[in-house]
């Protein structure tokens, strides 16, 4: 007998698949290793049930998107949790995460946590202006959590951000039943410890599904390597009105003369900070040869 479901958790080679009849512990068929296929949390799969009530994964449906680290697939939303209070989030890391999300057709949401300590007005102004949804939250007071939950309703999302910004604390505030472990900030280095050890999907009361993921603060360089230098411009939504308006075809929006994007920056229509992040990403991508890019 075969049934379909979604992988909700993966630990040590075991996959826990949620089906219409409940959660089933599964292993992957041996041929997957030969074919170079690794099932991921978030994958829609077909499983073959065994007599002991467990199962084997027979096939994995095509993915809308996936990440290398952490290993998760088919996200609708990437909630980029940041903080203007210690540990203050690096703006380039935010821009990198947002760029990767746009490249993978995932909606990014900027979540300015710890707003009871610092409202993060600078962050809010920059990302609201470029068309990315923003929300201020506090895991302590509960401010903004209802608004965030509404943004996530009916979607599969993941919370990303540097350690110490309060991802687990925020999820616990949204749904205390989760009981996620939280880490203390190391006063010497100014950041927190990673507290999540495996990827798992968590159901929230409003119908949203959230991936509890380790390592979602360090995926940037791995995933950015997959983006061709000419595609980075499309990962900045505020560039859209100006792409194709430059004097020269194939404008890199870096040092080119007659660049409409650079003119928009000079006129204050695109933030200097965001443009600088674009240039940094573009120049880094230029260092890769086409054959050096891993398969997308």
C-alpha positions as CSV (number, residue, x, y, z in Angstrom):
1,X,0.0,0.0,0.0
2,X,1.3,3.5,-0.9
3,X,0.3,6.8,0.6
4,X,1.4,10.4,0.0
5,X,2.6,13.0,2.6
6,X,5.0,15.6,3.6
7,X,8.3,15.1,5.4
8,X,8.0,16.9,8.7
9,X,11.2,15.8,10.4
10,X,14.5,14.2,9.4
11,X,16.9,12.8,12.0
12,X,19.8,10.3,11.5
13,X,18.5,8.8,8.3
14,X,14.9,8.5,9.5
15,X,12.2,10.6,7.9
16,X,8.9,11.3,9.7
17,X,6.1,11.8,7.1
18,X,2.8,13.4,7.9
19,X,-0.1,11.8,6.0
20,X,-3.8,12.0,6.2
21,X,-3.8,9.1,8.7
22,X,-1.0,10.3,10.9
23,X,2.8,10.5,11.1
24,X,4.8,7.5,9.7
25,X,8.5,6.8,10.4
26,X,10.3,6.0,7.1
27,X,13.6,5.2,5.6
28,X,14.7,6.2,2.0
29,X,15.1,3.5,-0.6
30,X,18.7,2.5,-1.3
31,X,18.5,3.7,-4.9
32,X,18.1,7.3,-3.8
33,X,21.8,7.3,-2.8
34,X,22.8,5.8,-6.1
35,X,20.7,8.5,-7.9
36,X,22.1,11.3,-5.7
37,X,18.7,12.1,-4.2
38,X,18.4,13.2,-0.6
39,X,14.9,13.7,0.8
40,X,14.4,17.0,2.6
41,X,12.1,18.3,5.2
42,X,9.2,19.9,3.3
43,X,9.3,17.4,0.4
44,X,6.1,15.9,-0.8
45,X,6.7,12.2,-1.0
46,X,5.1,8.9,-1.8
47,X,5.8,6.1,0.7
48,X,5.2,2.4,0.7
49,X,3.9,1.1,4.0
50,X,5.4,-2.0,5.7
51,X,3.7,-4.5,7.9
52,X,5.0,-3.0,11.1
53,X,3.3,0.4,10.4
54,X,6.5,2.1,9.1
55,X,7.4,2.8,5.5
56,X,9.9,3.5,2.8
57,X,10.1,6.6,0.7
58,X,9.4,5.6,-2.9
59,X,9.5,9.0,-4.7
60,X,10.0,12.7,-4.1
61,X,7.8,15.2,-6.0
62,X,9.5,18.0,-7.9
63,X,10.5,20.9,-5.6
64,X,9.5,24.5,-6.0
65,X,12.8,25.5,-4.2
66,X,15.3,24.0,-1.7
67,X,18.3,25.0,0.4
68,X,21.6,23.2,0.9
69,X,22.0,24.3,4.5
70,X,19.8,23.9,6.3
71,X,18.3,21.0,4.2
72,X,14.7,22.2,3.7
73,X,12.4,22.4,0.6
74,X,9.2,24.0,-0.7
75,X,9.2,27.2,1.4
76,X,6.6,30.0,0.7
77,X,8.1,32.5,3.1
78,X,11.5,33.3,4.6
79,X,11.1,35.3,7.8
80,X,14.4,37.1,8.2
81,X,14.6,37.8,11.9
82,X,16.9,40.7,12.7
83,X,17.7,43.0,15.7
84,X,18.8,46.6,16.1
85,X,19.6,45.7,19.8
86,X,22.7,43.5,20.6
87,X,23.5,41.4,18.7
88,X,22.8,44.0,16.0
89,X,22.3,42.3,12.6
90,X,24.7,43.0,9.8
91,X,22.8,44.7,6.9
92,X,24.7,42.8,4.2
93,X,23.6,39.5,5.7
94,X,20.0,40.7,5.6
95,X,20.4,41.7,2.0
96,X,22.0,38.4,1.1
97,X,19.2,36.4,2.7
98,X,16.6,38.5,0.9
99,X,18.4,38.1,-2.4
100,X,18.5,34.4,-2.0
101,X,14.8,34.3,-1.2
102,X,13.8,36.3,-4.2
103,X,16.1,34.2,-6.4
104,X,14.3,31.0,-5.2
105,X,10.8,32.6,-5.6
106,X,10.3,32.8,-1.8
107,X,8.7,35.8,-0.2
108,X,11.0,37.5,2.3
109,X,9.6,39.2,5.4
110,X,11.9,41.4,7.6
111,X,11.1,40.7,11.2
112,X,12.6,43.4,13.5
113,X,12.7,41.5,16.8
114,X,13.6,43.0,20.2
115,X,11.7,46.1,19.4
116,X,11.1,46.7,23.1
117,X,14.8,47.4,23.3
118,X,15.3,49.2,19.9
119,X,12.6,50.0,17.3
120,X,15.0,49.5,14.5
121,X,13.7,52.6,12.6
122,X,16.7,52.5,10.2
123,X,16.1,48.9,9.2
124,X,12.3,49.5,8.9
125,X,12.7,52.5,6.6
126,X,15.2,50.9,4.2
127,X,13.3,47.6,3.7
128,X,9.8,49.2,3.6
129,X,11.0,51.5,0.9
130,X,12.3,48.7,-1.3
131,X,9.0,46.9,-1.1
132,X,9.7,44.1,1.4
133,X,7.2,43.5,4.1
134,X,8.4,44.5,7.5
135,X,7.1,43.9,11.0
136,X,8.4,44.9,14.4
137,X,8.1,42.2,17.1
138,X,9.0,41.5,20.7
139,X,9.2,38.0,22.2
140,X,9.0,39.8,25.6
141,X,5.9,42.0,25.2
142,X,4.3,40.1,22.3
143,X,4.1,43.3,20.2
144,X,3.7,42.5,16.5
145,X,3.3,38.7,16.9
146,X,-0.3,38.8,15.8
147,X,0.6,40.7,12.7
148,X,3.4,38.3,11.9
149,X,1.1,35.3,12.4
150,X,-1.3,36.7,9.9
151,X,1.5,37.1,7.4
152,X,2.4,33.4,7.8
153,X,-1.2,32.0,7.7
154,X,-1.6,29.1,5.3
155,X,2.0,29.2,4.3
156,X,5.2,27.1,4.9
157,X,7.9,29.4,6.3
158,X,11.3,29.3,7.9
159,X,12.8,31.7,10.4
160,X,16.4,32.8,9.5
161,X,18.8,35.2,11.1
162,X,22.0,35.4,13.1
163,X,22.0,33.6,16.4
164,X,20.9,35.6,19.4
165,X,18.2,37.6,17.6
166,X,15.5,35.5,19.3
167,X,14.1,33.2,16.6
168,X,13.2,30.4,19.0
169,X,11.9,32.9,21.7
170,X,9.7,34.5,19.1
171,X,8.2,31.2,18.0
172,X,7.6,30.3,21.7
173,X,5.8,33.6,22.1
174,X,3.6,32.9,19.1
175,X,2.8,29.3,20.3
176,X,4.0,28.4,23.9
177,X,3.2,24.8,23.2
178,X,6.3,24.5,21.0
179,X,8.7,24.8,23.9
180,X,11.7,25.4,21.7
181,X,15.1,25.6,23.5
182,X,16.6,29.1,23.6
183,X,20.2,30.1,24.1
184,X,21.8,32.9,26.1
185,X,23.8,35.6,24.4
186,X,27.6,35.3,25.0
187,X,28.5,38.7,26.4
188,X,32.1,38.3,25.1
189,X,31.3,37.7,21.4
190,X,27.9,39.4,21.4
191,X,25.9,36.5,19.8
192,X,23.9,33.6,20.9
193,X,24.4,29.8,20.7
194,X,22.6,27.7,18.1
195,X,20.0,25.7,20.0
196,X,18.3,23.7,17.2
197,X,19.9,20.4,16.1
198,X,17.7,19.1,13.3
199,X,15.1,20.4,10.8
200,X,11.5,20.0,11.7
201,X,8.2,21.5,10.5
202,X,6.0,22.9,13.3
203,X,2.3,23.6,13.0
204,X,1.0,26.9,14.4
205,X,-2.6,27.3,15.5
206,X,-3.6,29.6,12.6
207,X,-2.8,27.0,9.9
208,X,0.8,28.2,9.3
209,X,3.7,25.8,9.2
210,X,7.1,26.9,10.3
211,X,10.4,25.1,9.8
212,X,12.6,25.0,13.0
213,X,16.0,25.0,11.4
214,X,19.7,25.0,12.6
215,X,22.3,27.0,10.7
216,X,20.0,29.4,8.9
217,X,22.4,32.2,9.8
218,X,25.2,30.9,7.7
219,X,23.7,29.7,4.5
220,X,24.5,32.9,2.7
221,X,27.8,32.2,1.0
222,X,26.8,28.7,-0.1
223,X,23.5,29.8,-1.6
224,X,24.9,33.0,-3.2
225,X,27.4,30.9,-5.1
226,X,24.4,29.4,-7.0
227,X,23.3,32.8,-8.3
228,X,24.8,33.9,-11.6
229,X,26.1,37.4,-11.5
230,X,23.6,38.6,-14.2
231,X,20.7,37.3,-12.1
232,X,21.5,39.2,-8.9
233,X,19.9,42.4,-10.2
234,X,16.5,40.6,-10.3
235,X,16.9,39.7,-6.6
236,X,16.6,43.5,-5.7
237,X,12.9,44.4,-6.3
238,X,13.6,48.1,-6.2
239,X,15.8,47.8,-9.3
240,X,12.8,46.5,-11.4
241,X,11.6,49.8,-12.8
242,X,15.1,50.7,-14.0
243,X,16.3,47.4,-15.5
244,X,16.4,47.8,-19.3
245,X,16.5,51.6,-19.1
246,X,20.3,51.9,-19.0
247,X,22.2,53.3,-21.9
248,X,24.0,50.0,-22.7
249,X,22.5,46.6,-23.1
250,X,23.8,44.2,-20.4
251,X,24.6,47.0,-17.9
252,X,26.1,45.6,-14.7
253,X,24.9,48.6,-12.7
254,X,28.4,48.8,-11.2
255,X,30.6,51.4,-12.9
256,X,28.8,51.6,-16.2
257,X,28.1,55.0,-17.8
258,X,24.4,55.9,-18.3
259,X,23.2,53.4,-15.7
260,X,19.6,54.0,-14.8
261,X,20.0,52.1,-11.5
262,X,22.9,54.3,-10.4
263,X,20.9,57.4,-11.4
264,X,18.1,56.2,-9.1
265,X,20.5,55.8,-6.3
266,X,21.8,59.3,-6.8
267,X,18.2,60.6,-6.9
268,X,17.4,58.9,-3.6
269,X,14.9,56.4,-5.2
270,X,17.1,53.4,-4.3
271,X,18.9,53.4,-0.9
272,X,22.7,53.6,-1.0
273,X,22.9,50.8,1.5
274,X,21.0,48.4,-0.6
275,X,22.9,49.4,-3.8
276,X,26.2,48.9,-2.0
277,X,25.1,45.4,-1.0
278,X,24.2,44.7,-4.7
279,X,27.6,45.8,-5.8
280,X,29.3,43.6,-3.2
281,X,27.3,40.6,-4.3
282,X,27.8,41.3,-8.0
283,X,31.6,41.6,-7.7
284,X,31.9,38.5,-5.6
285,X,29.8,36.6,-8.2
286,X,32.1,37.9,-11.0
287,X,35.0,35.9,-9.4
288,X,33.3,32.6,-10.3
289,X,33.6,31.1,-13.7
290,X,30.5,29.5,-15.2
291,X,31.9,26.0,-14.8
292,X,32.6,26.6,-11.1
293,X,28.9,27.1,-10.2
294,X,27.3,24.1,-8.6
295,X,24.2,22.7,-10.3
296,X,21.1,24.8,-9.5
